[in-house]
Amino acid sequence: MWGLVRLLLTWLGGWGCMGRLAAPARAWAGSRGGPEPSLLRTRRSWVWNQFFVIEEYAGPEPVLIGKLHSDVDRGEGRTKYLLTGEGAGTVFVIDEATGNIHVTKSLDREEKAQYVLLAQAVDRASNRPLEPPSEFIIKVQDINDNPPIFPLGPYHATVPEMSNVGTSVIQVTAHDADDPSYGNSAKLVYTVLDGLPFFSVDPQTGVVRTAIPNMDRETQEEFLVVIQAKDMGGHMGGLSGSTTVTVTLSDVNDNPPKFPQSLYQFSVVETAGPGTLVGRLRAQDPDLGDNALMAYSILDGEGSEAFSISTDSQGRDGLLTVRKPLDFETRRAYSFRVEATNTLIDPAYLRRGPFKDVASVRVAVQDAPEPPAFTQAAYHLAVPENKAPGTLVGQVSATDLDSPASPIRYSILPHSDLERCFSIEPEDGTIRTAGPLDREARVWHNLTVLATELDSSAQASRVQVAIQTLDENDNAPQLAEPYDTFVCDSAAPSQLIQVIRALDRDEVGNNSRVSFHGPLGPDANFTVRDNQDGSASLLLPSRPAPPRQAPYLVPIELWDWGRPVLSSTATVTVSVCRCRPDGSVASCRPEAQLSPAGLSTGALLAIVTCVGTLLALVVLFVALRRQKQEALMVLEEEDVRENIITYDDEGGGEEDTEAFDISALQNPDGAAPPVYGYEGRGSSCGSLSSLGSGSEIGGAPGPAEPLDDWGPLFRTLAELYGAKEPPAP
C-alpha cells in the first residue's frame, strides 16, 4: 500500500512539472518562426518542481519517479526527450519517446541527498532543440535507516562520594545520520538501561546525574551505567544505540581513624639508647590519600617523658621510640595512651563523629647486663701543692646496677697519668698523691678512672676526674728581668732613672702582691719608691751624689704578702754616663762599657787573641801534612819493614802502641786507615783528641794521619801555652 502511495505522489509531481513545461515550449517554438506566430503567448521562464525518490527502495523493476512533457509534442513521435546531468544514464534513465524518468538502483540519502539534471526536448529527425534546456532537482527522500551512535563512547566519569541527589556526573551525546528536518528519524531520547537506581539521565540532553544520596566509596567504588539513545522520539519502531559510562566515586574524608585494638604491648631492653624504635601503631582509616594521613601523640605525661611518637614517611603508622635512657632497676614498665588524629578534616562531615581515636600502650623494660655506674658523671677534686706523698685527694664511687652488693675494682688508666702523680685504692676508689705537686708547673690533672666488676671484667665503665692543684705561697718574688741601666752625670736630684717590675709565680691574689724596699739612710745614693702595683721607681736622691767612676750596685729587697711571707734581694746596676743635651748617651767610663752601647775593650782583645791562635794552628797543620807527603814519595818504592822510624819525642808507653796499627808499617798499600780517638778516655767539646778524626781543620775530610806526625804539633802547642809537656789529647 505504501509503495502505491509513493508512486501516486511521484506521478502527480511529474504532471505538475509538465504543466509548467508546455507554455514555455510553445513560446519558444513561435519565436523560431512556427506556423502560428500570431497565436503564441509571450515566453516565460521554466519553473520545475522537485522530483522525489525514496532512499533504499529496492523494487523488482526501475521505479518511475516523474515525467517530462512538452507542448510541442503532439503525439506524432517527432519529439525526443534528452536527460543530462548527475547520474543521467546510470542512476536515472529517461524514455526518449514518453519523457518518463526512472531510477535504476537503490539510493542512500546519507551518501548523496540530491541530484541536479538538465532536461531538453529535440526533434527526433534533426536533433534540433524544440525547447531550451531546463534544470531540475531530484531529491532523495529520507527514511529511518540509521540508528543513533555515540562517537565518544565509552565514557569514564568521576563524582565525589556522598554527593547530593542530582549532582551532575557527565553528559553523553549520540548522533543520528538521518535527516533531522524530515520527520522524527533523527529525534533522540536518552534512557538508562543499566545503573538504576544509582544514576539517571536527562532524556533530551543526555546529562547523567546521581539518583540516590550518600553513595559510599568504601562500599562500592565503581559503577557501570548503560545509556540508550532511541530515535523516532523514543516511540516504537525507532532505532536505538547504547554506550557505557564507568562512574568512579572519588574519596572524601568521611571516615575517622580507628585503632583495630584497644591495647598495644611492647618491650624494650634497658640499654636501648634514645631514638631506638620500640614498635609501630596504625589506626585504620578506609579513606585514601591525604584524607587518610594521621598524626600521633602521647596523652600521658609519664609516657611522653620516656618515649616519643612520630608519623612515618607515608603518614599512616605511628613510630614509638625511646626518648631518654631507661633503667630496669628504677622502673620496669610504662603505661600511657596514644591518640591518632586525621591531619585534614572536612567540616562537611564532622557530623560523622570525631576524627580521632585513642588506644592504650604498655611498654615493658627488660633487664640487661650493665657496667658499673659512677655516682657522678664527672668528678672535680682539689689538693694543695707541695704536700707529702700519700695526701688524700678525694674518692670516686661506682655500683653494680644489676647486683649492688657486687664488689668493684678501681684503677687509673696509665695514659691519663703519665707522670704517676696519683694512686688509687682498688677497693674503695680513694685517690692520693704519689709525689709532691707543683702548681706553677701544672695546675690541672685530668685522670680517667676505670671501674670494673670483680666477677665480670667485661663490664667496665670510665669517669673523668679533674684534680686542681691549689696554690701555696712557695715562690719568693723576683725582678721581672735583669736591670742594667745608666744615669747622666748631669741628672737633677730626684730624677726618675728606671721603673722596676717584679714577678711572683704564685697564684694571683694577696700572695702575689709584691712590696719593694730600697737602701735607707742618709748615705743612700738612690731612692726606691714602691708604686703599689707590682712596680717601683728608682730615683736619684734629693741631694747631689758624689762623682764616681764605677757603676753603682743598688740592692732592692722584694716581699710578698703571703703566709708565710717570702722575700728576696736583687741588685740593679746603674752606670754614670756623659749625656748629650737631648738626654742620649755620649760616652761612659770604661767601667760602664758593658752597657747596651757595645762590648768592652777587654772582651774585644780576648776575641782577637782566640782567632789568631786558631789561624796559627791551621797553618801549622797544613805545613805538617805537606812534609809527610814529600817523605812518602821518597820511600814509596822501598821496603818499609827494613826502615827504622825514630823521633825524639817522649813516648807514651803502652798508650802509643795502642794508638795506631803497626800493620801500616808492614803493608802501607793494603792496610786500612787506622781510627784514632783514644778510646776509653772521654773527650769534651774542643779537646785536641778531636783532631785525630781524619778531617782537616776548616777543610773537607782527608785521609787518616800516622800518629808520629802529631809529635811536632804537640811540641809547638806546648811552647805556645808555656807548658813543659804537650797537652793531653
DRENMAR-813170 format. One line per 8 residues: number of its first residue (from 1); their letters; for each residue y, z, x of C-alpha. Coordinates in Angstrom, 1 decimal. Layout:
BEGIN
NUM> a> Y:Z:X  ...
***
This chain:
BEGIN
1> mwglvrll> 0.0:0.0:0.0  2.4:0.9:2.8  1.7:-2.3:4.5  2.6:-4.3:1.3  5.9:-2.4:1.1  6.8:-3.2:4.7  6.0:-6.9:4.1  8.2:-6.9:1.0
9> ltwlggwg> 11.1:-5.4:2.9  10.7:-7.9:5.6  10.7:-10.8:3.1  13.8:-9.6:1.3  15.6:-9.2:4.6  14.7:-12.8:5.6  16.0:-14.3:2.4  19.2:-12.3:2.8
17> cmgrlaap> 19.7:-14.0:6.1  19.1:-17.4:4.6  21.7:-17.0:2.1  24.3:-16.4:4.8  22.9:-19.3:6.8  23.3:-22.1:4.1  27.1:-22.2:3.8  27.9:-22.5:7.4
25> arawagsr> 25.3:-25.2:7.7  27.0:-27.4:5.1  30.4:-26.8:6.6  29.1:-27.7:10.0  27.4:-30.9:8.6  30.6:-32.0:6.8  32.6:-31.6:9.9  30.3:-34.2:11.6
33> ggpepsll> 31.1:-36.9:9.0  28.5:-36.3:6.3  28.3:-38.3:3.1  30.3:-35.8:1.0  33.2:-34.7:3.1  35.5:-34.0:0.2  33.0:-31.6:-1.4  32.3:-29.3:1.7
41> rtrrswvw> 33.7:-25.9:1.9  35.5:-24.5:4.9  33.2:-23.4:7.7  32.8:-19.7:8.2  31.1:-17.6:10.9  27.5:-16.8:10.5  26.5:-13.2:9.8  22.9:-12.3:10.4
49> nqffviee> 21.2:-9.2:9.1  18.9:-7.4:11.5  15.2:-8.1:11.2  12.9:-5.1:11.5  9.4:-4.8:12.8  7.4:-1.6:12.6  6.1:-0.5:16.0  2.5:0.0:16.8
57> yagpepvl> 1.4:-2.3:14.0  -2.0:-3.9:14.7  -2.9:-6.3:12.0  -5.6:-9.0:11.9  -3.0:-11.8:11.9  0.5:-12.4:13.1  2.9:-10.5:10.8  5.7:-12.3:9.1
65> igklhsdv> 8.9:-10.4:9.8  11.5:-12.9:8.5  12.5:-16.5:7.6  15.3:-18.8:8.8  16.6:-21.4:6.4  19.5:-23.9:6.5  21.1:-25.6:3.5  20.8:-29.0:5.3
73> drgegrtk> 17.1:-28.6:4.9  16.3:-30.3:1.6  12.6:-30.0:2.0  12.2:-33.5:3.3  10.6:-32.4:6.5  13.5:-33.7:8.6  14.7:-30.2:9.7  13.1:-28.4:12.6
81> ylltgega> 13.8:-24.7:13.4  14.1:-23.5:17.0  13.9:-19.9:18.4  15.0:-18.8:21.8  15.8:-15.5:23.5  14.0:-12.3:24.4  10.3:-12.6:23.5  10.6:-16.0:21.9
89> gtvfvide> 7.4:-17.9:22.0  5.4:-14.9:23.2  6.2:-11.9:21.2  7.9:-13.8:18.4  7.0:-17.3:17.1  8.7:-19.5:14.5  7.3:-22.1:12.2  9.4:-25.2:13.0
97> atgnihvt> 9.0:-26.6:9.5  9.5:-23.5:7.4  11.5:-21.2:9.7  9.1:-18.3:9.2  9.2:-15.8:12.1  6.0:-13.9:13.1  5.4:-11.1:15.6  2.2:-11.7:17.5
105> ksldreek> 1.4:-8.3:19.0  2.0:-4.6:18.6  5.4:-3.4:19.8  6.4:0.0:21.2  9.9:1.2:20.4  9.8:3.7:23.3  9.2:0.7:25.6  11.8:-1.6:24.0
113> aqyvllaq> 13.8:-0.8:20.9  15.3:-4.2:20.0  15.2:-7.9:20.9  18.2:-10.4:20.9  17.2:-14.0:19.8  19.0:-17.4:19.1  18.1:-19.5:16.0  19.1:-23.2:15.6
121> avdrasnr> 18.3:-26.0:13.1  18.0:-29.5:14.6  17.0:-33.0:13.3  13.3:-33.4:13.8  13.6:-37.0:14.8  16.6:-37.0:17.1  16.7:-33.3:18.0  20.4:-33.4:17.0
129> pleppsef> 21.7:-30.0:16.1  22.2:-29.6:12.5  23.6:-26.1:12.8  25.3:-24.3:15.7  23.1:-21.7:17.4  23.3:-18.3:15.8  22.3:-14.9:17.5  20.4:-12.3:15.6
137> iikvqdin> 18.6:-9.0:16.5  15.1:-7.9:15.8  14.8:-4.1:15.9  11.6:-2.2:16.4  11.4:0.4:13.7  10.2:3.9:14.9  7.1:5.7:13.7  6.0:9.2:14.8
145> dnppifpl> 3.7:8.3:17.6  4.9:10.6:20.4  4.1:14.4:20.5  6.6:16.8:21.9  6.2:17.7:25.6  7.6:20.5:27.8  8.7:18.8:31.1  9.5:22.1:32.9
153> gpyhatvp> 6.4:24.0:31.8  4.5:26.1:32.6  7.2:28.8:32.7  7.5:32.1:34.5  9.9:34.8:33.5  10.7:38.5:34.2  12.0:41.1:31.9  12.5:44.8:32.7
161> emsnvgts> 10.0:47.2:31.2  11.2:49.4:28.4  13.6:46.7:27.2  15.0:46.9:23.7  13.7:44.6:21.0  15.4:41.2:21.1  16.0:41.1:24.8  16.1:37.5:26.0
169> viqvtahd> 13.3:36.5:28.3  13.6:32.8:28.8  14.4:29.5:26.9  11.8:26.8:26.7  12.7:23.2:25.9  10.5:20.4:24.6  11.3:16.7:24.4  10.1:14.1:21.8
177> addpsygn> 10.2:10.4:22.7  10.6:9.3:19.1  13.9:8.1:17.6  15.9:11.2:16.7  18.2:9.1:14.4  15.4:7.9:12.2  13.5:10.3:10.0  12.1:13.6:11.3
185> saklvytv> 9.9:12.2:14.1  11.9:14.0:16.8  12.9:17.1:14.8  11.2:20.0:16.6  10.3:23.5:15.6  9.1:26.2:18.1  6.4:28.8:17.3  4.4:31.4:19.2
193> ldglpffs> 0.7:30.7:19.3  -0.3:33.5:21.6  1.7:36.6:22.7  2.3:38.3:19.4  3.3:40.9:18.7  5.0:41.4:22.1  7.2:38.3:22.1  8.9:36.0:19.6
201> vdpqtgvv> 10.6:32.6:19.9  13.6:31.2:18.1  12.3:28.2:16.1  15.4:26.0:16.7  16.5:26.9:20.3  13.2:27.9:21.9  14.6:31.2:23.3  11.8:33.7:23.9
209> rtaipnmd> 12.7:37.4:23.2  10.9:40.7:23.3  9.5:41.7:19.9  8.5:45.4:20.4  10.3:48.3:22.2  9.1:50.3:25.2  6.8:47.9:26.8  5.4:49.8:29.8
217> retqeefl> 4.7:48.1:33.1  2.3:50.8:34.2  0.2:50.0:31.1  0.4:46.2:31.2  2.4:44.4:33.8  1.9:40.7:32.9  1.7:38.8:29.6  0.7:35.2:28.9
225> vviqakdm> 2.7:33.7:26.0  1.8:30.3:24.4  4.7:28.4:22.8  4.2:25.4:20.5  6.7:22.7:19.6  6.0:20.6:16.5  7.9:17.5:15.3  8.5:16.4:11.7
233> gghmggls> 10.4:19.7:11.3  7.1:21.6:11.6  5.6:20.0:8.4  2.1:19.0:8.0  1.2:15.7:9.7  3.6:16.2:12.6  2.6:16.0:16.2  2.8:19.1:18.5
241> gsttvtvt> 2.8:20.1:22.1  2.5:23.5:23.8  3.3:25.3:27.0  2.6:28.7:28.6  5.2:31.4:29.6  3.9:34.0:32.1  6.1:37.1:31.5  6.1:39.8:34.1
249> lsdvndnp> 7.6:43.3:33.4  9.8:44.4:36.3  9.7:48.1:37.2  12.3:50.7:36.3  12.3:54.4:37.3  10.8:55.7:34.1  8.1:57.9:35.7  8.8:61.2:37.5
257> pkfpqsly> 6.8:62.2:40.6  3.7:64.3:40.1  1.6:66.2:42.6  -2.1:65.5:42.0  -3.0:69.1:42.8  -1.1:72.4:42.4  -2.2:73.9:45.8  -2.5:72.5:49.2
265> qfsvveta> -4.1:74.3:52.1  -3.7:73.6:55.8  -4.5:75.3:59.1  -2.8:75.1:62.5  -3.5:76.6:65.9  -1.0:79.2:67.0  -0.4:77.4:70.3  0.9:74.3:68.4
273> gpgtlvgr> 4.4:73.6:69.6  7.5:72.7:67.4  7.1:69.2:65.9  3.3:69.4:65.6  2.0:67.8:62.4  0.3:70.3:60.1  -0.5:68.0:57.1  0.6:65.4:54.6
281> lraqdpdl> 1.6:65.8:51.0  2.0:63.0:48.5  3.4:63.2:45.0  2.1:60.3:42.9  4.7:58.0:41.3  3.4:54.9:39.4  6.8:53.2:39.9  7.4:50.6:42.6
289> gdnalmay> 9.7:50.0:45.4  12.9:52.1:45.6  12.0:53.7:42.2  9.1:55.5:43.9  10.9:56.8:47.0  10.8:60.6:47.3  12.4:63.4:49.3  10.5:66.6:50.0
297> sildgegs> 11.9:70.1:50.6  10.6:73.6:51.2  11.9:76.0:48.5  10.9:79.4:50.0  12.8:80.9:52.9  9.7:82.2:54.9  8.2:78.7:54.8  11.4:76.9:55.9
305> eafsistd> 11.8:79.3:58.9  8.4:78.5:60.4  7.9:74.9:59.1  9.8:71.8:58.2  9.0:68.9:55.9  10.3:65.3:56.1  9.6:62.0:54.4  7.6:59.3:56.3
313> sqgrdgll> 9.0:55.9:57.1  7.5:54.5:53.8  9.4:57.0:51.7  6.2:58.3:50.0  4.5:61.0:52.0  5.8:64.4:53.0  5.1:65.3:56.6  4.7:69.1:57.2
321> tvrkpldf> 5.4:70.1:60.8  5.8:73.3:62.9  9.4:74.4:63.3  9.1:77.4:65.6  6.3:78.9:67.7  3.6:80.6:65.7  1.8:83.9:66.6  -1.6:84.7:65.2
329> etrraysf> -1.2:88.4:66.1  2.1:88.6:64.3  1.3:86.6:61.2  -1.9:84.9:60.2  -0.8:82.9:57.0  2.2:81.4:55.3  2.6:80.6:51.6  5.5:78.7:50.2
337> rveatntl> 6.4:76.0:47.6  7.3:72.3:48.3  9.3:70.2:45.9  9.2:66.4:45.6  12.2:64.6:44.1  12.9:60.9:43.4  15.8:59.8:45.5  17.0:57.2:43.0
345> idpaylrr> 17.3:58.3:39.4  18.3:56.1:36.4  20.3:58.1:33.9  19.0:55.9:31.1  15.5:57.5:31.5  16.4:61.2:32.0  15.0:61.9:28.6  11.6:61.3:30.0
353> gpfkdvas> 11.8:64.6:31.9  13.0:66.0:35.3  12.2:63.6:38.1  10.7:66.2:40.4  7.6:68.3:40.8  6.6:71.4:42.7  3.4:72.3:44.5  2.2:75.4:46.4
361> vrvavqda> 1.3:75.2:50.1  -0.7:77.7:52.2  -0.9:77.4:56.0  -3.4:79.5:57.9  -2.6:80.3:61.5  -5.7:80.0:63.8  -6.2:82.2:66.8  -6.3:80.6:70.3
369> peppaftq> -6.6:82.0:73.8  -3.2:82.7:75.2  -1.8:83.6:78.6  -0.2:87.0:79.2  3.3:87.3:77.6  6.1:89.0:79.5  8.3:91.5:77.7  11.3:89.4:78.7
377> aayhlavp> 11.9:85.7:79.1  13.6:86.4:82.4  14.4:89.5:84.5  17.7:90.4:86.2  17.3:93.2:88.8  19.7:94.6:91.5  19.2:96.6:94.7  21.8:97.8:97.3
385> enkapgtl> 21.8:96.2:100.7  20.6:97.9:103.9  18.1:100.0:102.0  14.9:101.0:103.7  11.7:99.0:103.1  9.9:100.2:100.0  13.0:100.8:98.0  12.3:100.4:94.2
393> vgqvsatd> 13.9:97.3:92.8  12.5:97.1:89.2  9.4:96.4:87.2  8.1:93.4:85.2  5.5:93.8:82.4  3.2:91.5:80.6  0.5:92.0:78.0  -2.6:90.1:76.8
401> ldspaspi> -1.8:89.0:73.3  -5.4:88.4:72.4  -6.6:91.8:73.8  -3.6:94.1:74.5  -5.9:96.6:76.4  -7.0:94.0:79.0  -5.6:94.6:82.5  -3.1:92.2:84.1
409> rysilphs> -2.6:91.5:87.7  0.8:90.6:89.1  1.8:88.5:92.2  4.9:86.8:93.7  4.5:83.1:94.3  4.9:82.6:98.1  7.3:79.6:97.7  9.8:81.8:95.9
417> dlercfsi> 10.0:84.4:98.6  9.5:82.6:101.9  11.1:85.5:103.9  8.7:88.0:102.4  11.7:90.2:101.4  9.9:91.8:98.4  6.5:93.1:97.4  4.9:93.7:94.0
425> epedgtir> 2.3:96.2:92.8  -0.6:94.1:91.5  -1.5:96.7:88.8  1.8:97.7:87.3  4.3:94.9:88.3  6.6:97.3:90.3  8.8:95.3:92.7  10.0:96.9:96.0
433> tagpldre> 11.9:95.7:99.1  9.8:94.7:102.1  12.7:94.9:104.5  16.4:95.6:104.7  18.6:93.2:102.8  22.0:91.8:103.8  24.4:90.8:101.0  26.5:88.9:103.4
441> arvwhnlt> 23.6:86.7:104.4  22.2:86.2:100.8  23.4:87.6:97.5  20.6:86.4:95.1  16.9:86.2:95.5  15.1:84.2:92.8  11.4:85.2:92.6  8.7:83.7:90.4
449> vlatelds> 6.2:86.4:89.3  2.7:85.3:88.1  0.8:87.4:85.6  -3.0:86.7:85.4  -5.6:88.1:83.1  -8.1:90.0:85.1  -11.1:88.7:83.2  -9.8:85.1:82.9
457> saqasrvq> -7.9:83.7:85.9  -7.2:80.5:84.0  -4.9:82.4:81.6  -1.7:83.0:83.6  2.0:82.9:82.9  5.1:82.9:85.0  8.5:84.5:84.7  11.7:84.2:86.8
465> vaiqtlde> 13.0:87.4:88.4  16.6:87.2:89.7  17.4:90.0:92.2  21.0:90.6:93.1  21.9:92.3:96.4  24.6:94.8:95.8  27.3:95.2:98.4  27.7:98.2:100.7
473> ndnapqla> 30.7:98.8:103.0  28.9:97.9:106.2  31.3:95.4:107.8  34.4:96.6:109.6  37.5:94.3:109.1  38.2:91.8:111.8  41.0:89.3:112.6  40.6:86.0:110.8
481> epydtfvc> 41.0:84.2:114.2  41.9:85.0:117.8  45.7:85.2:118.0  47.3:84.0:121.3  51.0:83.4:120.7  54.3:83.4:122.5  57.8:84.7:122.1  61.0:83.2:123.5
489> dsaapsql> 62.8:85.2:126.2  65.9:84.8:124.2  64.5:86.1:120.9  66.6:88.5:118.9  65.3:92.1:118.2  63.2:92.5:115.0  62.4:88.7:115.1  59.0:87.7:113.4
497> iqvirald> 56.6:86.5:116.1  53.3:85.9:114.2  51.7:86.6:110.8  48.2:88.1:111.4  45.5:87.9:108.8  42.3:90.0:108.6  38.9:89.3:107.1  36.4:91.7:105.6
505> rdevgnns> 32.9:90.2:104.9  32.2:92.8:102.3  32.5:92.0:98.5  35.9:91.5:97.1  37.3:94.8:95.8  38.5:98.1:97.2  36.0:97.8:100.1  37.6:94.6:101.3
513> rvsfhgpl> 41.2:95.8:101.3  42.5:96.0:104.9  45.3:98.1:106.4  47.0:97.3:109.8  48.2:99.8:112.4  50.1:98.7:115.5  51.3:100.6:118.6  53.5:103.5:117.8
521> gpdanftv> 56.1:105.5:119.7  59.4:104.7:121.4  57.7:102.7:124.2  56.0:100.2:121.9  57.0:96.7:122.8  56.1:95.2:119.4  56.1:96.4:115.8  53.2:95.7:113.3
529> rdnqdgsa> 54.2:95.7:109.6  51.5:95.8:107.0  52.2:93.3:104.2  49.7:95.0:101.8  47.9:91.6:101.1  45.4:91.4:103.9  48.0:90.3:106.4  50.5:91.8:108.8
537> slllpsrp> 53.7:90.7:110.5  54.1:91.0:114.3  57.8:91.7:115.1  59.9:92.3:118.1  61.2:95.9:118.3  64.7:96.7:117.2  65.7:97.3:120.9  65.6:94.6:123.6
545> apprqapy> 62.3:94.5:125.5  62.5:94.8:129.3  61.9:91.5:131.2  58.2:90.9:132.0  56.3:88.0:133.6  52.7:89.0:132.5  51.6:88.4:128.8  51.7:91.4:126.5
553> lvpielwd> 48.4:92.7:125.0  49.2:94.2:121.7  46.4:96.4:120.3  46.0:96.4:116.5  43.8:98.7:114.5  42.2:97.5:111.3  41.0:99.9:108.5  39.3:99.1:105.2
561> wgrpvlss> 39.2:101.2:102.0  35.5:101.5:101.6  33.3:104.6:101.7  32.7:105.3:104.4  35.9:103.9:105.9  35.3:101.4:108.6  37.7:100.3:111.3  38.0:98.0:114.3
569> tatvtvsv> 40.5:97.3:117.1  41.7:93.8:118.0  44.2:92.5:120.6  46.9:89.9:120.2  48.1:88.2:123.3  51.9:87.5:123.4  53.3:85.4:126.3  57.1:85.3:127.1
577> crcrpdgs> 58.3:81.8:127.4  61.5:79.9:128.1  62.5:78.0:125.0  64.9:75.2:124.1  67.8:75.7:121.7  65.6:74.4:118.8  63.0:77.1:119.5  60.3:74.9:121.1
585> vascrpea> 58.7:76.0:124.4  60.3:74.6:127.5  58.1:76.4:130.1  56.2:79.6:130.5  55.4:81.6:133.6  52.1:81.0:135.5  50.6:83.9:133.8  51.2:82.2:130.4
593> qlspagls> 49.8:78.7:131.2  46.7:79.5:129.1  48.8:78.9:126.1  48.2:75.9:123.9  50.5:73.8:126.1  47.7:73.0:128.6  45.3:74.2:131.4  46.4:76.4:134.3
601> tgallaiv> 46.7:75.2:137.9  43.6:77.3:139.0  41.5:75.6:136.3  42.5:72.2:137.4  41.8:72.9:141.1  38.3:74.2:140.2  37.6:71.0:138.2  38.7:68.7:141.1
609> tcvgtlla> 36.5:70.6:143.6  33.4:70.2:141.5  34.0:66.5:141.0  34.4:66.0:144.8  31.2:67.9:145.5  29.2:65.7:143.2  30.6:62.5:144.7  29.6:63.7:148.2
617> lvvlfval> 26.1:64.4:147.1  25.8:60.9:145.6  27.0:59.2:148.8  24.6:61.3:150.9  21.6:60.5:148.7  22.3:56.7:148.8  22.5:56.8:152.6  19.2:58.6:153.0
625> rrqkqeal> 17.4:56.1:150.8  18.7:53.2:152.8  17.5:54.9:156.1  14.0:55.3:154.5  13.7:51.7:153.5  14.5:50.5:157.0  11.9:52.8:158.6  9.2:51.5:156.2
633> mvleeedv> 10.0:47.9:157.1  9.3:48.6:160.8  6.0:50.3:160.2  4.6:48.3:157.3  2.0:46.5:159.4  0.9:49.5:161.4  -1.9:51.8:160.5  -0.1:54.9:159.3
641> reniityd> -3.1:57.0:159.9  -2.5:56.7:163.7  1.1:57.8:163.4  2.3:61.4:163.6  5.1:62.3:161.3  7.4:65.1:162.7  10.6:66.7:161.6  12.4:69.7:162.9
649> degggeed> 12.9:71.5:159.5  11.3:74.8:158.9  8.2:74.2:156.8  7.4:75.8:153.5  3.8:76.7:154.3  1.3:76.1:151.5  4.1:75.0:149.2  4.9:72.0:151.4
657> teafdisa> 1.2:70.9:151.4  1.1:71.1:147.6  4.4:69.4:147.1  3.1:65.8:147.9  0.0:63.7:148.1  -1.4:63.2:151.6  -3.1:60.0:150.4  0.3:58.3:150.7
665> lqnpdgaa> 0.0:58.5:154.4  -3.6:57.1:154.4  -3.1:54.3:152.0  0.6:53.7:151.3  0.0:50.5:149.5  -2.6:51.7:147.0  -1.6:55.3:146.5  0.0:56.2:143.2
673> ppvygyeg> 3.5:57.6:143.4  3.3:61.4:143.5  5.1:63.5:140.9  7.4:66.1:142.2  8.9:69.1:140.4  7.5:72.3:142.0  5.0:73.2:139.3  4.8:76.9:138.4
681> rgsscgsl> 8.4:77.7:139.5  10.6:77.4:136.3  13.8:75.4:136.6  17.2:75.7:134.9  19.7:73.0:133.9  21.5:71.6:137.0  19.0:73.0:139.6  18.1:70.9:142.7
689> sslgsgse> 14.5:70.6:141.7  15.5:68.0:139.1  16.4:65.6:142.0  12.7:65.0:142.6  12.2:63.3:139.3  12.3:59.8:140.7  15.7:58.8:139.5  18.9:58.2:141.4
697> iggapgpa> 21.9:60.3:140.7  24.2:58.2:138.5  21.8:55.2:138.6  18.7:53.8:137.0  15.2:55.3:137.6  13.8:54.5:141.1  10.6:55.0:143.0  9.4:58.5:143.9
705> eplddwgp> 10.6:59.6:147.4  8.4:61.3:150.0  9.1:65.0:150.5  10.1:64.6:154.1  13.3:62.7:153.0  14.7:65.9:151.5  14.9:67.9:154.7  18.2:66.4:155.9
713> lfrtlael> 19.6:66.7:152.4  18.8:70.4:152.3  20.4:71.0:155.7  23.5:69.2:154.7  23.8:71.2:151.4  23.3:74.4:153.4  26.2:73.5:155.7  28.4:72.7:152.7
721> ygakeppa> 27.6:76.0:151.0  27.7:78.0:154.3  24.0:79.1:153.9  21.5:79.6:156.7  18.7:78.0:154.7  18.9:75.2:152.1  18.9:76.4:148.6  15.6:76.8:146.9
729> p> 14.7:73.8:144.8
***
